[in-house]
Amino acid sequence: MKMVTLGLALLALIGAACSEKAGAQSSSASVAQAEGAPYVLKGTQVWSVPDPVSGRDYEVFVSLPASYEANPQRRYAVLYVTDADYAFPIIRQIARRVNLDGPVIEEFILVGLSYSQGDSGTVSRNRDYTPTPNGPSSASSTLHGGGAAYQAYLQAQAIPFVEDRFRADPARRVMLGHSYGGLLGAQIMFTDPGLFSAYVLGSPSFWFDRRHIMKMEADYARAHDDLPADVFMYVGAWEVPGPDRRNTSGADMVGDVQTMEQTLKSRAYPNLNVRSIVLQDEDHLTIAPVGFTRALKAVLPAES
């Protein structure tokens, strides 16, 4: 009996040792797998919000404000940003950093609008952010003019998804777009201005299709006596034609923004607030971070 008991005890010890060794090996394997893994933005969410009309799959990226869980009764303004692949993480960090020494901008829900899955960013934005099929000759191989369809997707799918799932304030939607994204924002503003309460048009591609957006503005003005919107535009001082200018479009984007501002102010809409800023020493690419910062301070200022 003693021999049996000793044998069982020995087997138990061997089993425990093997189990410990296996656990150590498994732990080492997990650590090895974790090393070199992609960086993930903590505190963010990714949701699939497909478009049943086009059959395309889109994702929305979401970042909730720091006070969201502690204030279950509060509803927040929502900032929707195009070109989410690069703009979402930049705006998220700007919003956190500028408030480190006290509130400069109010807390808001950040929603990034991604490109369609399976398409490159160029293909997706050329199609989804433009109002007509008449794209520049340099991009003739890609489809343009799907802006109205994408706008319908935002209205019917993306915005309802966000407002059904999160404590969003429907009266305080902000649209922020840069370049073609700014063109899309202007298109929405002149066709369904109430979809958003504020529009940030960053280095907007008003040059597209022989400045077609100015025709859309004129069409809106003929049919309406008000444009209820808070509009902020930014553009880089180097976004003008000329030698030694870092201008990727070749158009006078500074002049276009100033013309748009002057035109809108001339309409004397009672509920329109419009202003613009030309940022020195910035071009179409470098302007994004500083433009985003100025925009957040302009359309989402913290309460004093």
C-alpha positions as CSV (number, residue, x, y, z in Angstrom):
1,M,0.0,0.0,0.0
2,K,2.9,2.4,0.9
3,M,4.5,1.7,-2.5
4,V,1.2,2.5,-4.3
5,T,0.8,5.7,-2.3
6,L,4.4,6.8,-3.0
7,G,4.0,6.0,-6.7
8,L,0.9,8.1,-6.9
9,A,2.5,10.9,-5.1
10,L,5.5,10.7,-7.5
11,L,3.2,10.8,-10.5
12,A,1.4,13.8,-9.1
13,L,4.7,15.7,-8.7
14,I,5.9,14.8,-12.2
15,G,2.5,15.9,-13.6
16,A,2.7,19.2,-11.7
17,A,6.2,19.8,-13.0
18,C,5.2,19.1,-16.5
19,S,2.2,21.3,-16.2
20,E,4.3,24.2,-14.8
21,K,6.8,23.8,-17.6
22,A,4.1,23.8,-20.2
23,G,2.5,26.9,-18.6
24,A,5.9,28.6,-18.7
25,Q,6.4,27.7,-22.3
26,S,2.9,28.9,-23.2
27,S,3.5,32.2,-21.3
28,S,6.8,32.7,-23.2
29,A,5.0,32.0,-26.5
30,S,2.3,34.6,-25.7
31,V,5.0,37.2,-24.9
32,A,6.8,36.3,-28.1
33,Q,3.6,36.8,-30.1
34,A,2.8,40.1,-28.4
35,E,6.2,41.5,-29.3
36,G,6.0,43.5,-32.5
37,A,2.2,43.5,-32.6
38,P,0.5,46.5,-34.3
39,Y,0.0,49.6,-32.1
40,V,-3.6,50.0,-31.0
41,L,-5.2,53.3,-29.9
42,K,-6.4,52.5,-26.4
43,G,-9.9,53.7,-25.6
44,T,-11.1,53.7,-29.2
45,Q,-13.7,51.5,-31.0
46,V,-14.2,50.3,-34.5
47,W,-17.7,49.5,-35.8
48,S,-18.8,48.1,-39.1
49,V,-21.5,50.3,-40.7
50,P,-22.1,49.1,-44.3
51,D,-24.0,50.9,-47.0
52,P,-26.9,48.6,-48.1
53,V,-27.5,50.8,-51.2
54,S,-24.0,50.6,-52.7
55,G,-23.1,47.3,-51.1
56,R,-19.9,48.8,-49.9
57,D,-18.5,48.1,-46.4
58,Y,-17.4,51.1,-44.3
59,E,-16.2,51.3,-40.7
60,V,-16.6,54.1,-38.2
61,F,-14.0,54.8,-35.6
62,V,-15.2,56.1,-32.2
63,S,-13.4,57.8,-29.4
64,L,-15.5,58.8,-26.3
65,P,-14.6,61.7,-24.0
66,A,-13.0,61.1,-20.7
67,S,-16.1,62.0,-18.7
68,Y,-18.5,59.8,-20.7
69,E,-18.8,57.0,-18.2
70,A,-19.0,59.3,-15.2
71,N,-21.8,61.4,-16.6
72,P,-24.5,59.0,-17.8
73,Q,-27.1,61.7,-18.3
74,R,-25.0,64.0,-20.4
75,R,-25.2,64.1,-24.2
76,Y,-22.2,65.3,-26.2
77,A,-21.5,67.1,-29.4
78,V,-20.2,64.8,-32.1
79,L,-17.4,65.6,-34.5
80,Y,-17.5,63.6,-37.7
81,V,-14.2,63.6,-39.6
82,T,-13.5,62.4,-43.1
83,D,-10.3,60.6,-44.1
84,A,-10.3,58.9,-40.7
85,D,-7.3,56.8,-41.5
86,Y,-5.0,59.7,-40.8
87,A,-7.3,62.4,-39.3
88,F,-8.9,60.4,-36.5
89,P,-5.7,59.7,-34.4
90,I,-4.4,63.3,-35.0
91,I,-7.7,65.0,-33.8
92,R,-8.0,62.6,-30.9
93,Q,-4.6,63.5,-29.6
94,I,-5.1,67.2,-30.2
95,A,-8.3,67.2,-28.3
96,R,-6.6,65.5,-25.3
97,R,-3.4,67.7,-25.4
98,V,-4.9,71.2,-25.7
99,N,-6.9,70.6,-22.5
100,L,-4.0,69.4,-20.3
101,D,-3.7,72.8,-18.5
102,G,-7.5,73.4,-18.4
103,P,-10.4,73.3,-20.8
104,V,-9.8,75.0,-24.1
105,I,-12.2,72.9,-26.2
106,E,-15.3,71.1,-24.9
107,E,-15.4,67.4,-24.6
108,F,-17.0,65.7,-27.6
109,I,-17.5,62.3,-29.2
110,L,-15.1,61.8,-32.1
111,V,-16.3,59.7,-35.1
112,G,-13.9,58.9,-37.9
113,L,-15.4,58.1,-41.3
114,S,-13.2,55.5,-42.9
115,Y,-12.6,54.6,-46.6
116,S,-14.6,51.8,-48.2
117,Q,-13.1,48.4,-47.5
118,G,-11.2,46.9,-50.4
119,D,-10.6,50.3,-52.0
120,S,-7.5,52.5,-51.6
121,G,-7.9,55.8,-49.9
122,T,-7.5,57.6,-53.3
123,V,-10.2,55.5,-55.0
124,S,-12.6,55.8,-52.1
125,R,-12.3,59.6,-51.5
126,N,-12.2,60.4,-55.2
127,R,-15.6,58.7,-55.5
128,D,-17.3,59.5,-52.2
129,Y,-16.2,63.1,-51.6
130,T,-16.8,64.8,-55.0
131,P,-20.1,66.2,-56.4
132,T,-19.7,65.5,-60.1
133,P,-18.0,62.9,-62.3
134,N,-15.7,65.5,-63.8
135,G,-12.5,64.8,-62.0
136,P,-9.1,66.3,-62.8
137,S,-7.4,64.8,-65.9
138,S,-4.6,63.5,-63.7
139,A,-7.1,61.2,-61.9
140,S,-9.2,60.3,-65.0
141,S,-8.8,56.6,-64.3
142,T,-10.7,56.7,-61.0
143,L,-14.4,57.3,-60.5
144,H,-15.7,60.7,-59.2
145,G,-19.1,62.1,-58.4
146,G,-20.4,59.8,-55.7
147,G,-20.7,62.6,-53.1
148,A,-24.6,62.6,-53.1
149,A,-24.7,58.8,-52.6
150,Y,-22.2,59.0,-49.8
151,Q,-24.1,61.9,-48.2
152,A,-27.2,59.7,-48.3
153,Y,-25.2,56.9,-46.6
154,L,-24.2,59.3,-43.8
155,Q,-27.7,60.5,-43.3
156,A,-29.4,57.0,-43.4
157,Q,-26.7,54.8,-41.9
158,A,-23.6,56.3,-40.2
159,I,-25.3,59.1,-38.2
160,P,-28.3,57.0,-37.0
161,F,-25.8,54.3,-35.9
162,V,-23.8,56.7,-33.8
163,E,-26.9,58.4,-32.3
164,D,-28.6,55.1,-31.5
165,R,-25.5,53.6,-29.7
166,F,-23.9,56.6,-28.0
167,R,-25.2,59.6,-26.1
168,A,-24.8,62.0,-29.0
169,D,-26.6,65.4,-29.1
170,P,-28.4,65.4,-32.5
171,A,-28.5,69.2,-32.4
172,R,-24.7,69.5,-32.2
173,R,-23.2,67.5,-35.1
174,V,-20.0,68.9,-36.5
175,M,-18.6,68.0,-39.9
176,L,-14.8,68.3,-40.5
177,G,-13.3,67.6,-43.8
178,H,-9.9,68.4,-45.4
179,S,-9.2,68.8,-49.1
180,Y,-11.8,66.7,-50.9
181,G,-13.4,66.2,-47.4
182,G,-13.9,70.0,-47.2
183,L,-15.5,69.9,-50.6
184,L,-17.9,67.2,-49.4
185,G,-18.7,69.3,-46.3
186,A,-19.6,72.3,-48.6
187,Q,-21.7,70.0,-50.8
188,I,-23.7,68.9,-47.7
189,M,-24.0,72.4,-46.5
190,F,-25.6,73.6,-49.8
191,T,-28.0,70.7,-50.2
192,D,-29.0,69.7,-46.6
193,P,-27.4,72.3,-44.2
194,G,-29.4,70.9,-41.2
195,L,-27.6,67.6,-41.3
196,F,-24.8,69.3,-39.3
197,S,-24.8,72.3,-37.1
198,A,-21.2,73.3,-37.9
199,Y,-18.9,72.8,-40.8
200,V,-15.1,72.9,-40.9
201,L,-13.9,73.2,-44.4
202,G,-10.2,72.6,-44.3
203,S,-8.1,73.6,-47.4
204,P,-11.3,72.8,-49.4
205,S,-11.0,71.7,-53.0
206,F,-13.3,74.4,-54.3
207,W,-11.4,74.3,-57.6
208,F,-13.0,70.9,-58.5
209,D,-14.8,70.7,-61.8
210,R,-14.3,74.4,-62.7
211,R,-15.4,75.5,-59.2
212,H,-18.7,73.7,-59.4
213,I,-19.2,74.3,-55.7
214,M,-19.8,78.0,-56.4
215,K,-22.7,77.0,-58.7
216,M,-24.1,74.9,-55.9
217,E,-23.8,77.9,-53.6
218,A,-25.7,80.1,-56.1
219,D,-28.4,77.6,-56.5
220,Y,-28.9,77.4,-52.8
221,A,-29.0,81.2,-52.5
222,R,-31.7,81.5,-55.1
223,A,-34.0,79.1,-53.2
224,H,-33.3,80.1,-49.6
225,D,-33.1,83.2,-47.4
226,D,-31.2,81.6,-44.6
227,L,-28.3,79.2,-44.0
228,P,-28.3,78.1,-40.4
229,A,-24.7,77.0,-39.9
230,D,-21.5,77.7,-38.1
231,V,-18.7,77.6,-40.7
232,F,-15.0,77.7,-40.2
233,M,-12.5,77.5,-43.1
234,Y,-8.7,77.3,-43.0
235,V,-6.2,77.2,-45.8
236,G,-2.4,77.4,-46.0
237,A,-0.7,80.6,-47.3
238,W,1.3,78.5,-49.8
239,E,-1.8,77.1,-51.4
240,V,-1.5,79.5,-54.3
241,P,0.0,79.3,-57.8
242,G,3.5,80.5,-58.4
243,P,7.1,79.4,-58.4
244,D,8.6,77.9,-55.3
245,R,5.1,77.3,-53.9
246,R,4.2,74.0,-52.3
247,N,0.8,73.8,-53.9
248,T,-0.4,70.3,-54.8
249,S,-3.4,71.4,-56.8
250,G,-2.1,74.3,-58.8
251,A,-5.2,76.3,-58.0
252,D,-5.6,79.5,-56.0
253,M,-7.1,77.8,-52.9
254,V,-6.5,80.9,-50.8
255,G,-8.5,83.0,-53.2
256,D,-11.2,80.4,-53.4
257,V,-11.7,80.3,-49.6
258,Q,-11.7,84.1,-49.5
259,T,-14.2,84.3,-52.3
260,M,-16.5,81.8,-50.7
261,E,-16.4,83.7,-47.4
262,Q,-17.2,87.0,-49.0
263,T,-20.0,85.5,-51.1
264,L,-21.6,83.9,-48.1
265,K,-21.4,87.1,-46.0
266,S,-23.0,89.0,-48.9
267,R,-26.1,86.8,-48.7
268,A,-26.8,88.3,-45.2
269,Y,-28.2,85.0,-43.9
270,P,-29.5,85.7,-40.4
271,N,-28.3,82.4,-38.9
272,L,-25.0,82.0,-40.6
273,N,-21.7,82.5,-38.8
274,V,-18.8,82.2,-41.3
275,R,-15.1,83.0,-40.9
276,S,-11.8,81.8,-42.4
277,I,-8.1,81.9,-41.6
278,V,-5.0,81.8,-43.8
279,L,-2.2,80.0,-41.9
280,Q,1.3,81.2,-42.7
281,D,4.1,78.9,-43.7
282,E,1.7,76.0,-44.3
283,D,0.9,74.1,-47.5
284,H,-1.9,71.6,-48.3
285,L,-0.1,68.7,-46.5
286,T,1.5,70.4,-43.5
287,I,-1.6,72.5,-42.5
288,A,-3.7,69.6,-41.2
289,P,-2.6,69.4,-37.6
290,V,-2.6,73.2,-37.0
291,G,-5.8,73.6,-39.0
292,F,-7.5,70.9,-36.9
293,T,-6.4,72.7,-33.7
294,R,-7.7,76.1,-34.9
295,A,-11.0,74.4,-36.0
296,L,-11.6,72.7,-32.7
297,K,-11.1,76.0,-30.8
298,A,-13.4,77.8,-33.2
299,V,-16.4,75.5,-33.4
300,L,-16.1,73.6,-30.0
301,P,-14.8,76.1,-27.5
302,A,-14.9,75.3,-23.9
303,E,-17.4,77.2,-21.8
304,S,-15.7,80.1,-20.1
